[in-house]
Structure formats: C-alpha cells, structure tokens
Amino acid sequence: MLENSFGLSFFLKTPRNGGNLRNIYLRITVDGVPRETSTKRKWEVSRWDQKTERAIGTKEDAKALNFFLDSLLMKVNECKTELLYSGKPVTSEKIMDYILGRLKPRVKVLEEFESHNREMAALIGKGYAEGTLDRFTITINHLREFIRIKFNRLDMEFADLDLTFIKDFEFYLRTVRNCSNNTTLKYIANFKKIVLRAIDKEIILKDPFKNFKGRKTKVIKKPLSSQELYELENHYFTTDRLNVVRDVFVFQCYTGLAYIDAYQLKKTEIKKGIDGKLWIISARQKTGSETNVPLLPQALKIIERYKDHPLCLERGTVLPVSSNQKMNEYLKEIAHLCGFPFTLNTHMARRTFGSTVTLNNNVPIHVVKEMLGHASVKQTEAYAITEQASIGREMTILDKRLNKKSRKISETDRELLTKLEKEILKIKEKYNI
C-alpha cells in the first residue's frame, strides 16, 4: 500500500561537547511518524549546506561524503520498492530497520525447499510416505543443478522467480534430464508447492506460475485380462523367489491391496466378517482410510501356503513380501517368462482387482470403491478399464435385445397383413370380383 506522506532529510546534530564537527543524522518520516539515526559520519558546520543537505565543495572528502549520503538515499528507495512489491505497508520503522540491517535476510528458494523437505521427513508415517519425500528430494536436486548450470549460482531469491524461470526449468527437465512429459509436470508441481508455500508465508506476493500451463499426457494403465491372470497363476517357475513374487502379485489381484499394504499386512488383520467368512480389515497406509475386503478362495489359498514361512513368522506378516524395488525387478522377469508383451509392476495388480476381478464380474462400482479404500467413485472410475470379454458380453446382450425387438415388429407386420388380406377377400365377395 502507498504511504500518504513521506519525508527524508539529512541534518547535522551538535554533540554534547560542542565544537565545529557535528554528527550527520538521517530522519525518515512516514505518515507523520519520524524515525532518525546517526549515519556514523561527522562534518564541519561551515562546509555543510542544509538546503541541499549535502557537503559543500569539490574536495575528495566532500565528494566521498555526498556519495555515501546518495547511496543511503538509494537504499531507502530500494526498501520502499521492496515493501510495495510485497504488498506490505511502508512505515518509517521498517525502512529504518532495513537501513540498519535489522530485517531478517530474505529467504532463498533452495533454503525454503530444504526446510519443506525436513518437515516432510519428520512426518513420514504421520501423513506422508517415504516415496513422496523421495520425489521431492529428486525435484530439489534437479532444481539445484538447473540453477547452477543456468545462473552459475548456489541459490536464487524468490523475487527472481518469474514465468521465464519456470519455462526454462521445464525445458531443462525435458532436454538435459530427458524426462517424459508427465514426469516433467510432476517435478514442476512439486516445485510449485514450494512457491505457494512461500506465498502463504508472505515471502513473495506474486505467483510466477500464474500463466504457466502444462497438460499431462493421458496414460491408459491396463490391468491383466482374465486369460492373462489365469496364465500367470498357473505358470511354473523353477526358482522359489519368482514363485513367491508371483503369489504376492496374484494375492494383490484378488484383494486390491497396494504394495505397501500387502507388505505390512499382519495376521491380526485377517478377521471374521459379518458373514462369518474371513476378511481383510485394515487401514490403507497411504491415506489411513479403512479397507474391508472379503477374501476370495484364491487369496485364502496363498495365505495358507505361506503361514509358516520364516519371514512371515519373524515379521508377523501374512506374506513374505520383498522390497518394492525387488518386486518390480522380479515382475519384469516374470512377465518375460510368461510371454507378456508388457511389463508387470505391483500397481497393476490393484488395477486388475478393480477391473478384471470385480467390475468385470458385475460388482457395483460403489462396492469396489469401498474395497479399494478410495475417497470417491471418481478415483475408482480410473480403474474401470473394461476388458474385451466384458465389452463382448454387453454387445451380445444388446444384440439379443435388438433381435427380439425386430421379431416383435415382424410379427405385428404379419398380423396386419393377414387382416388386410381378409378385408380384401370380403370386398371381392361383396362385389363378385
């Protein structure tokens, strides 16, 4: 906001012991509120012009003093501009604090990013997953390297961020880091979170992302079909590690559990449901939402298979699940051995449950939503990729309906034709035609 009135002056102040040398003071007045301070300089009264508020003469000492006073004036104007840019009120106290170096140093981009990541690290397991922190760590590393290469600096001030900076960072991710469109936009979104955080803390006022537009490429993540799931279940692997990983994946296909939930699934979370059968009754690690899934025979068979596995006994878990990295590594190998023309990953199992196992077998979508632990049906709709068998089944039903309707029309036509023929015969008989 603009001040109503502003005044700045330099003047000489007589020291207690008198004399010809006087202290040079600076006074700033904003909206009638004055603040003054010593400039730590002294000057002779006879060589001072109070009208111009500068030293008189062309000697080097006078030039040096006037240059110093001009630099102080520039500093005051710089502070005013900064306060106006940030939307903060201009006061004599704030300007004086700025001149005297009492204001806190301006927070820089990477400093704020690191502060965010430290806070996130402290909240792992309390609202944040370790994988989320990993993504923000990768983002800050990319941003740090970009600033070093582009600007030859260790950090940037938020005031230096603008749309050009954002677009240049995006270009760096796409070219130097060779990131895909969606990965690039994820890193940009992570960075945007830090900028919005700075805006909330009033470190900056304007959002440099305001005119930035990015559109994600829609990726269709297909589940396994019924045939592919059958082939996977019945494939024989010569190594135990692949059989274990396959069984964990298949268990996910029949329960809808995410990797981390399958990894952490305790034996105490297998309980009898209201129908007297065994259910998984637990909370999702990612969101904390409740997950209640009745156990299908295929899942029960796998639980029984590993009930005495040493790793399960040691951890008190239902399955001997490896790390996510190892699981995905072995799943690639499994896909190759099964002859699948695509890569398997742990999340594909959850999609297979949501689509092939449930929705494809006419389980209502709101029921699937509850079993997957989704917050809304809209989330579940992303999993509802109907396979060819389902499409074929629905088209067959449609074909039967159309044929039935066609037959009804034909029968009506025949009845009408018969009725017309009888009427014609009556007319012929009447008129002896």
N, C-alpha and C positions, 0 to 999 in steps of 0.2 A: 504494500500500500504506500502511496506517496505521502510525505510529510506535508503539513500545512505551511510551515516556515522552517528555514534552515539558515544558519549563520556560522561562519568560520572566521576566526581572526588570530593573528599573531601579535603579541604585545610584550613590552618589557616590564619586569616587576622588580621593584627596588629590594635588594637584600637587606637583612636586618642590620648589617654593619655599614650600610650606605655605600658610598663610593661611586665611581664613574661606570663601572661594569654592572650590568643588570642581567638578570635571568630572562631568557626568552620563553614565553609561555604560549600554549595553544589553547584556545577556547572554542568549543563547539556547542551550538545552541540549536536544539530541535524542538519546535512547538513550544518555545518559551522555557525549555528545561536546559540549563547550561551545565557543561562539564569542562573542566580545564586541567591541564597537566603541564609540567615543565618539559621542555624539549632537551634538557640537559646541555644547553648551549648558553654562553654569556656573550654580551655585546655592549660596546660603548654607546652611551646615550647620544653623543654628538654625531655618531655615524649611523643613526637609525632614522628612517622616515616612517612615521606612524600612518601617514596617509596611504602609502603603498605597502606598508607592513613588511618592508624589506630593508636590507643593509644598503647604505649609500656608498658609492664609489666603484672603481673598476679594479681595485686591488684583488689579488688572488684570494685573500681571506674572506672578502666581501662576496666574491663570486661563489666560493665554496659554501658559505652560509646560505646564500639565496638558493643555490641548487638543492641543498638539504631541505630547506623550507618548501620548495616546489615539489620535492619528492614526497614530503609528508602530505601535501595537498592532494597529490595523485593517489596516495594510499587511502585517504579519506573518501575520495570519489570512487575508488575501487570497492571499498566496503559498502558504500551506498548502492552501487550497481549490483553487488552480490546479494544484498538484502532484498532489493527489489526483484531480482531474478528468482529468488527462492520464495517470494511471496510473504516474507517476514516484515514486520513493522520496522521502520527506520527510527532509531532512537539515539540520542546523544551518548547514552551509556554504552550501547552496543558498538557504536563507532569508536568510542574511546577504548573499549576493551580490545577491539581489533587493532588499534594503533599500538597499544601497549603489549600486544601478544597474549592477552588473557583468554582469547577464544580457543576452543578445542580445535586441534588440527582437523582438516576436512578428511572424512573417511574415504578411503580409496576402494575401487571395485573389487580387487582380489582380496583385500583385507576383509571386506564385508562378506564375500563369498566364503572365505575360510571360517569366519565366525559362524555363518549359517551351517556349514558342514560339521563344525564342532558341536553345535547344539543338536544337530540331527544324530550324530554319533552317540550322544548321551541318551537319546530317546529310542535307540534300537531295542525292539521288543516291547516298546511302550507307545506304539502308534506308527513306527517306521520299521521297514525291513532292511536288512543289510544290503540287499540288492539295490534298493533305492539310493542308499548312500554311495554305493559303488558308481552308479550312473552320474551322480553329482560330482564325485571325485574325478571321473573321466572328463566331465564338462569343464571343470576348473583347470585341469591340466591342458586341455585344448585351448582354452581362453588365455592362459598364461603364455603358452608358446606363440599364439597369434599376436599378442601384444609385444612380445619380444622381437618377433620377425618383422612385423609391420611398423612398429614405432620405436624399436630399439630401447624399450623401457621395461622396468620391472613391474610397474603397475600403472593404472590410469585413475584420474579423478572422475567421479560420476558426472561432473559438469562437462566433461569432454565427450560424453556419450551422445551420439546422435544417430539418425537413420542411416547415414553413410557407414558409421562404425558397425552397426548391426548387419548391414548388407555385405560389408567386407568380411565380417566374421563368418557369415553364411557361405560366402564364396570360398573362403579358406577351408571350411569343413568339407565342402563338395569336391574341391580340387586337391589341395595338399593332403588332407586326411582321407580323401576318397570315400566319404560317407554317402550312403544312399539318401534319397530324398527324405524318407520317413525318419531315419536316424539323425540326419541334419536337423530336422524340425524338432526332434526330441531334445537335442542339445540346446537349441535356441530357446525352447520352452523352459528348460532348467535355468538358463541364464536370465530369462525374463522374470522368473520368480525372484531372483536376487534383486533385480531392478525395481520390481514392485514393492519388495521389502524396504528398499532404500526410500522409495516414495512415501511409504507408510511412516517411516521414521523421520520424514522431512529432511532427508539428506539432499534430495533433489525434488523439484516441483514438477517438471515436465517429464512425460513418459516418452523416451526415444523410440519405443515400439509402436507408438500410436498409429503410424501409417505403414507399418510392416505387415505384409500379407504373405502367408505361406499355406499351401494346400497339400495335405497328406495324400499319398497315393493309396487308393483302396486296395488292400491285400486280402484276397479270399483265402482264408486258412481252412482248408478242407479237413474233415475228420476221416477216419478209416471207414470204408464201406463195410457192410455185413460180411461180405466174402473175404475182404482183406483181414478183418478181425478174426474170422474163423481160421484162415491160413496161419496167422500169427500164433493163435492159441495152440494149434496142432503141429507147429513146426518143431522138429527135434534138433537141438543144438548139442554139439559134442562137448562144450565147456559149461561148467556149472555157473560161471559168472554171467554168461549170456542167458541161461535159463532163469536165473534169479531176476535179472533186469527185465526180461520179458514178462515174468509173472507179476512183478511190481507194476509194470505198464498196463497189463491186462486188468489187474485189480483196480487201477485208476479208471480204466474204461468202463468198469461195471459199478463204480461208486461215485465217479465225478470228482474225486479229491485232487486238489492241486498237488504239485510235487512236495512242497514243504509240509502240507497237511498229512500226506502219506508217510513222509519221513518221521513226523512227530507222533503219528497215531499210536496211542497207548492201548494196552489190553483193557484198561479200565473204561475206555470209551466205547467198547463193544457192549451194548446193553440190550435188555429185552424191551421191545416197544409195546405200545398199547395193544397190538395184535398178538402178543406173546412170542413173536419172532425176533431174531437178533437184528439190531440196528447199529449204525454208527451215530452216536450222539455226542457232538463236539462243537468247538467254535473254530472258525477259519482263522489261521494265523495272520493273514494279510489284513482282514477287516474286523475280526472279532465277532462277525455275525454267526448266528447259530446254524449248524449243518446237521440235519437229521435225514439219514439215508438208510432205507431198509436194505439188508444185504441179500443180494441175489445168490443163487446156488454157485455160480462161477466164482464169486468173491469169497464165499464161505469155504470153498474147496482150497483156495490159495492160502487163506488164514490157517486152515488145518495143516497144510503142507509145511508151514514154517513156524508152528507153535513151539517147537523145541530147538529152533536154530540158535546157535551160541550167541550171535549178535543180538537177536531178539530177547534172549534171556538176560543178557548183560544190560541192555538199554531199557528193558520193559516195554518194548515196542511190538507192534503186530507183525511188521515186515522188516527184513534186513536191507533197508534202502541205502544205496551208496550216495555220494555227493552228487549234486545236480550236474556238475561238470562231467563226472564219470558216467552218470546215467545217460546223458545226451551223447557222449562219445560212444558208448556201447550200443545205444539205439541206432546210431548210424550204421554200425557193423551189422546189427540185426536186420535192418531194412535192406541192406545189400544182400545178405544171405537169403532173405525171403523173396528177393527179386522185385522189391517195390521200386517204382520209378520216382520215388520221392524220399525225403529224409524224415525220419521219425524224431520227435522230441517229446519231452514229458508233458507239455501243454496240449499236444494233440490228443492225448488220452482223455483229457477233460472235455474236449470238443466232441470226441467220439461218444462219450456218455450223453452229452447234451443233445446230440443229433441222432446218431445211429441207434443207440441203445434205448433212448427214451422217446423223443419226439417222433422218431420213425415208427415207433410201435404204439402210436396214438396216446402217449402220456400227455395230458394237458400241459401247456407251457407254463401256467402259473405253479403247477406242482414241480416241474423241472427247476423253475426259478428258486423254489424253497430248498430243493436238494442241493443245488449248486451254491446256495448261500448268497445269491445276488440281491442287490438292494432294490432293483426294479426289473420288470419284464423286458424293458428295452435292452438291458445287458444280456439277457437270455436270448433275445432275438438274434444277436450276433452269432450265437452258437447254432441257430436253427437253419443250418445248411442242409436242405433236404436232398437225399441221395436219389439216384436214378430209379431205384426199386420203388421208393415212395411215390415219385412222380408217375411211374408206370402204373402203380396201383390206383392212384387217384384218376388217371386218364381212363383206365378200364371201367371204373365206376361211372365216369361221365359218359363213356361210350354206351354203356348199358342203358343209362337214363335216356339218352338221345334216341336209341333204337326203340325203346319202349314207347316213347312219345310218338315216334314215326309210325309204329304199328297201330297205335290208337287212332292216329289220323287216317290211316289206310282203311281201318275197319269202319270208321264213320263215313268215309267216301263210298265204300261198297254198299252200306245200308241205304245211303241217299240214292245211289244208282239203281238199286233194286226197287226202291219206292217210286222213282221216276218211270222205270220200265212198266210197273203195274199201272200207273196212271195213263201211260200211252196206250196200253192194251185196252183199258176201259174206254178211252176216247175212240179207238178203232172199232170196237164192238158197237158203240153207240151210233156211230155214223156209217157202219158197214164198209169200212175201208179195208 
